[in-house]
Amino acid sequence: MKGERFQKAGSCEGFTLLELLISVTLVAVIILVATGALRLGYRSVESGEKKIEGLERFRASLSIIDAQVQSAVPLTYERDAAKRVYFEGRRDYMKMATNYSIWGGRRGYVVVEYTVQTDESGKMVLYASEGMVGTTNARKTTLLKGLDQIYFEYFLKEPTQEQGQWVDQWADDAKVPQKIRLRLLSGRKEISMIIPMRARGSLTEARYYPSATEMPSFRPAMGPGVGTPAGRPHGGVA
């Protein structure tokens, strides 16, 4: 009898230890699963925040380009006895004078240059370089990146044409195009943004100087249809 009682007591204690081990194992598994779920949730939130940040940057960059193009001024300079406008347009490059600065604190007219280049991964990047008219100091920033294609097109309409056409190179250095089209491709997605150039009326005249030292105080004459410095166009431009 005593032996049987001892065996039963021992068996009861062994079973309780087994239950304890099973319980600890289950708790560990639950903690492991919960930790994995938390990590997955954190990564999802972080990925979502990055996507939102990228989308906001994308929209802000398009807004900057739209504002600068619509605030473009027909500023001209004289070189080789010919009047030329501050505008150059190619498929992967555009240069123009505008009174809307990316950095906002600049007063007066700025010349902005958009340049499309390919990064190390083969994706296209759009850079913007901006400086005061006649100076060599320029600030550079990245507007768009990670796209398959980025290119500019220019609306050309001759006086004898009823309908104009889009060209990928602007050859007329005496005037600016009526509209500019920015095309962006990423996979099967395509964005085409048409921006009108609101500059109208007389051209704003300026002399040509290659460096800031030769032009310490640039004061362009204001003509009809030209916007005010460091702000959006109004009056004849709008």
Beta strands, then each sheet from edge to edge (+ up, - down):
strand 1: 75-79
strand 2: 82-85
strand 3: 87-90
strand 4: 93-98
strand 5: 110-118
strand 6: 124-132
strand 7: 139-147
strand 8: 149-156
strand 9: 165-167
strand 10: 179-186
strand 11: 189-196
strand 12: 204-205
sheet 1: 2+ 1- 12-
sheet 2: 3+ 4- 5+ 6- 7+
sheet 3: 9+ 8- 10+ 11-
end
